[in-house]
Amino acid sequence: QQEPPKNACLHKRPFAEGSLRYAFHFFILGKQNERGLHLVVKEGKFASASDSPQDSARSFLKNHDKAQEVALEFRKACLSCSAGTIAAKFVPAFVIKTVDQSSGHSVRYCTAERFIAGEFVKMNGNDGYVNTSIEPVYAQAAAAFSHFSYDHTDGNLMCVDVQGVGLEWTDPQLHSLDKSYGPGDLGKEGMKLFFSTHVCSRFCSKLKLRSVDAESLAFGSLPDIDSSSASSSSSSSSEGDDAKEKQDAQEVSSSGLAQGQQGSTRVGTLKPVQKNEKSTKIEKAINAASYVAKVYEFLKKHGRTEFGMLGSRIPRAQFEGKTPKLSAMLRAHRLKFDIIGTTVDIKR
């Protein structure tokens, strides 16, 4: 729906940038040229030889609209089970046509979203990246949403690149079987990258999301981390576990956590009497995911580094279980890391 023209103020210098786009402050001006609605305008860093600015804007809206649709289903699913209220949503987005009167009435097409106040963080990426430095419950909610998008569409779509403030998200990216959601749509490879680092949380369990094989993308069984699957040798022990489960349960809203912050970091069965084959697999998956994330965060901060230096700074020995060799791990995540000779950096 096209809005009538309005006067606006677009900052010339970006206040933030990602790997593909710059972000600018944008204000709709009132009758007295006072600042009104505060938006964030994003423009690509690189000109596309095949897509016009209008086509890029349409691709952005296609991603955003589908992500909003899946987020609505995600909220409904959370309310219908015992996962609690996860009030995740994508903020409104627009395509804006600007006419700069100071430069010969030049026309630009930009994508815009409502500005979100607060600390903006990227929770996961389109290449399997997982942010391990944020509040665990938000990372788990974002990961569960991505997992839900794949399960809900029977493996046809996946919504990733979840970022924003708390549970107000923006600028999503979809992976699809036909790669129809722009250059960031990595198709099946992107889906495999997500599941190569994903560890199901209690949210995945409560939502009854099926496990997915990271190589074949085939659906498996439900995640084995729900308290209802834990056996008990006595009724008093079972009641104690139920009480702990209730204490750990949280309602997550856009304003933050409702209660029980410590419980959000639990992964695994509630009563690990002894390690079994399934819990060992979960542990190995956690170690592999954290190893990749640690290496990514180090390179993000320090830049290109020699393999030897990187191996000494982040030794595999600090991770339990069988962790892949550094070189093998880096080559397995080529969409995430840039390898030149014996040096490596993240894709920037």
JOMOQUI-V974559 format. One record per residue. RES is the residue in one small letter. SS is DSSP state (H for helix, E for strand, L for the rest). PHI is phi as a letter, one per 20 degrees, with the letter a starting at -180 (999 if undefined). OMEGA is omega in degrees with one decimal (* if undefined). Layout:
res = [RES | RES]
ss = [SS | SS]
phi = [PHI | PHI]
omega = [OMEGA | OMEGA]
//
This chain:
res = [q | q | e | p | p | k | n | a | c | l | h | k | r | p | f | a | e | g | s | l | r | y | a | f | h | f | f | i | l | g | k | q | n | e | r | g | l | h | l | v | v | k | e | g | k | f | a | s | a | s | d | s | p | q | d | s | a | r | s | f | l | k | n | h | d | k | a | q | e | v | a | l | e | f | r | k | a | c | l | s | c | s | a | g | t | i | a | a | k | f | v | p | a | f | v | i | k | t | v | d | q | s | s | g | h | s | v | r | y | c | t | a | e | r | f | i | a | g | e | f | v | k | m | n | g | n | d | g | y | v | n | t | s | i | e | p | v | y | a | q | a | a | a | a | f | s | h | f | s | y | d | h | t | d | g | n | l | m | c | v | d | v | q | g | v | g | l | e | w | t | d | p | q | l | h | s | l | d | k | s | y | g | p | g | d | l | g | k | e | g | m | k | l | f | f | s | t | h | v | c | s | r | f | c | s | k | l | k | l | r | s | v | d | a | e | s | l | a | f | g | s | l | p | d | i | d | s | s | s | a | s | s | s | s | s | s | s | s | e | g | d | d | a | k | e | k | q | d | a | q | e | v | s | s | s | g | l | a | q | g | q | q | g | s | t | r | v | g | t | l | k | p | v | q | k | n | e | k | s | t | k | i | e | k | a | i | n | a | a | s | y | v | a | k | v | y | e | f | l | k | k | h | g | r | t | e | f | g | m | l | g | s | r | i | p | r | a | q | f | e | g | k | t | p | k | l | s | a | m | l | r | a | h | r | l | k | f | d | i | i | g | t | t | v | d | i | k | r]
ss = [L | L | L | L | L | L | L | E | E | E | L | L | L | L | L | E | E | L | L | L | E | E | E | E | E | E | E | E | E | L | L | L | L | L | E | E | E | E | E | E | E | E | E | E | L | L | L | L | L | L | L | L | H | H | H | H | H | H | H | H | H | H | H | H | H | H | H | H | H | H | H | H | H | H | H | H | H | H | H | H | L | L | L | L | L | E | L | L | E | E | L | L | E | E | E | E | E | E | E | E | H | H | H | L | L | E | E | E | E | E | E | E | E | E | L | L | L | L | L | L | E | E | L | E | L | L | L | L | L | E | L | L | L | L | L | H | H | H | H | H | H | H | H | H | H | H | H | H | H | H | H | H | L | L | L | L | E | E | E | E | L | L | E | E | E | L | L | E | E | E | L | L | E | E | E | E | L | L | L | L | L | L | L | L | L | L | H | H | H | H | H | H | H | H | H | H | H | L | L | L | L | H | H | H | H | H | L | L | L | E | E | E | L | L | L | L | L | L | E | E | E | E | L | L | L | L | H | H | H | L | L | L | L | L | H | H | H | H | H | H | H | H | H | H | H | H | H | H | L | L | L | E | E | L | L | E | E | L | L | L | H | H | H | H | H | L | L | L | L | L | L | L | L | L | L | L | H | H | H | H | H | H | H | H | H | H | H | H | H | H | H | H | H | H | H | H | H | H | H | H | H | H | L | L | E | E | H | H | H | H | H | H | H | L | L | H | H | H | L | L | L | L | L | L | L | H | H | H | H | H | H | H | L | L | L | L | E | E | E | E | L | L | E | E | E | E | L | L]
phi = [999 | e | e | f | g | c | f | b | c | d | f | e | d | f | e | a | b | d | f | d | c | e | d | c | f | b | c | f | e | e | f | d | m | f | f | d | g | d | d | d | e | c | c | f | f | c | f | e | f | d | d | e | g | f | f | f | f | f | f | f | f | f | f | f | f | f | f | f | f | f | f | f | f | f | f | f | f | f | f | e | c | e | f | n | e | d | e | f | b | e | f | g | c | b | d | d | d | d | c | e | f | e | c | m | l | f | d | c | d | c | e | b | c | f | f | d | f | p | e | e | c | e | e | b | d | e | c | n | f | c | e | e | e | e | g | g | f | f | f | f | f | f | f | f | f | f | f | g | f | f | f | f | e | l | n | e | c | b | d | c | l | f | b | q | c | m | d | e | d | b | l | f | c | d | d | c | f | d | l | d | d | n | f | e | e | e | m | f | f | f | f | f | f | f | f | f | d | f | c | f | d | f | f | f | f | f | e | l | e | f | f | c | f | f | e | e | m | e | f | c | e | f | f | e | c | e | f | f | e | f | e | c | e | b | f | f | f | f | f | f | f | f | f | f | f | f | f | f | f | c | d | d | c | f | e | p | e | e | a | l | f | f | f | f | e | f | c | o | f | f | c | f | f | b | f | d | f | f | f | f | f | f | f | f | f | f | f | f | f | f | f | f | f | f | f | f | f | f | f | f | e | d | n | g | c | f | g | f | f | f | f | f | f | c | f | f | f | f | d | f | m | e | d | f | f | g | f | f | f | f | f | f | c | f | f | d | d | d | d | c | m | d | d | b | b | f | f | d]
omega = [-175.5 | 178.8 | 176.1 | -178.7 | 177.0 | 173.0 | -176.6 | 178.9 | 178.5 | 177.8 | -177.1 | -179.3 | 179.2 | 176.1 | 178.3 | 177.3 | 174.1 | -178.1 | -175.5 | -171.8 | 172.7 | 178.3 | -178.3 | 170.9 | -178.3 | -177.7 | 169.6 | -174.9 | 178.2 | -176.9 | 179.6 | -177.8 | 174.4 | -179.1 | 179.2 | -177.5 | -178.5 | 179.2 | 171.3 | 178.6 | -179.8 | 178.9 | -178.8 | 177.8 | -172.4 | 176.5 | -179.8 | 179.8 | -174.8 | -175.1 | 173.9 | 176.1 | 178.8 | 179.6 | 178.2 | 178.7 | 178.3 | 178.3 | 177.5 | -179.1 | 178.1 | 175.7 | -174.4 | -177.9 | 179.3 | 178.3 | 176.5 | -179.9 | -179.9 | 179.5 | 177.1 | 177.9 | 178.0 | 178.8 | 177.9 | -179.3 | 179.5 | -179.5 | -176.3 | 177.1 | -176.1 | 179.4 | -179.0 | -178.4 | 174.1 | -171.1 | 179.7 | 178.0 | 174.1 | -177.1 | 180.0 | -179.5 | -175.4 | 165.1 | -174.7 | 173.4 | -178.7 | 175.6 | -176.5 | -177.1 | -178.3 | -178.1 | 175.8 | 177.2 | 178.3 | -176.2 | 176.2 | 173.0 | -176.7 | 170.4 | -175.6 | 177.1 | 176.5 | 178.9 | 178.1 | 178.5 | 178.4 | -178.2 | -177.5 | -179.0 | 174.3 | -175.1 | 170.3 | -176.1 | 178.3 | -177.1 | 179.8 | -179.4 | 175.8 | 179.2 | -177.6 | -175.6 | -178.1 | 177.5 | -173.8 | -175.5 | 177.9 | 177.1 | 179.7 | 178.8 | 179.4 | 179.7 | 178.3 | 177.2 | 179.2 | 177.6 | 179.7 | -177.5 | 178.6 | -178.6 | -176.0 | -178.7 | 179.7 | 174.7 | 180.0 | -177.9 | 171.3 | 178.4 | -177.9 | -178.5 | -177.8 | -177.2 | 179.9 | -180.0 | -177.7 | 179.9 | 170.0 | -171.1 | -176.7 | 170.0 | -179.0 | 173.7 | 177.5 | 167.1 | 179.3 | -178.3 | -179.0 | 177.6 | -174.8 | -176.7 | 172.6 | -175.5 | 178.6 | 178.6 | -176.9 | 176.3 | -178.2 | -179.4 | 177.3 | 177.5 | 178.6 | 179.4 | 177.9 | -175.7 | 177.1 | 179.6 | -175.6 | 172.5 | -177.4 | 176.3 | 178.2 | 176.7 | 177.7 | -179.3 | -179.5 | 179.2 | 179.9 | 178.0 | -179.5 | 174.2 | -177.4 | 176.8 | -173.8 | -179.3 | -176.1 | -175.0 | 178.7 | 177.4 | 176.3 | -177.7 | 175.2 | 179.7 | -176.1 | -179.8 | -178.3 | -179.1 | -177.7 | -179.9 | -178.7 | 179.7 | -178.9 | -179.7 | 178.6 | -178.6 | 179.9 | 177.8 | 179.5 | 178.6 | 178.1 | 177.9 | 178.2 | -180.0 | 179.8 | 178.4 | 178.9 | -179.7 | -177.9 | -177.3 | -177.5 | 167.3 | -178.6 | 178.2 | -177.8 | 179.7 | 177.5 | -176.1 | -179.8 | -178.1 | 170.2 | -173.4 | -175.0 | -175.5 | -174.0 | -175.0 | -178.4 | 170.7 | -178.0 | 178.8 | -177.3 | -177.2 | -179.6 | -178.9 | 174.9 | -178.5 | 173.2 | -175.5 | -177.9 | -179.6 | 177.1 | 177.7 | 178.4 | -179.9 | 179.1 | 179.0 | 178.2 | -179.0 | -180.0 | -179.9 | -178.0 | 178.4 | 178.1 | -178.0 | 180.0 | 178.9 | -180.0 | -178.4 | 178.8 | -178.6 | 177.6 | -177.8 | -170.4 | 179.1 | -174.3 | -173.1 | 174.6 | 179.0 | -176.5 | 179.1 | -179.2 | 179.1 | 179.5 | -179.9 | 179.1 | -177.2 | 179.0 | -175.9 | -178.9 | 178.2 | 179.2 | 177.3 | -177.6 | 179.8 | -177.9 | 176.6 | -176.4 | -177.3 | 179.7 | 179.6 | -178.7 | -179.2 | 177.6 | -179.3 | -176.3 | 178.4 | -177.9 | -174.7 | 179.5 | -175.2 | 174.5 | -177.9 | 179.7 | 177.2 | -178.7 | 173.6 | 175.5 | 173.4 | -176.3 | *]
//
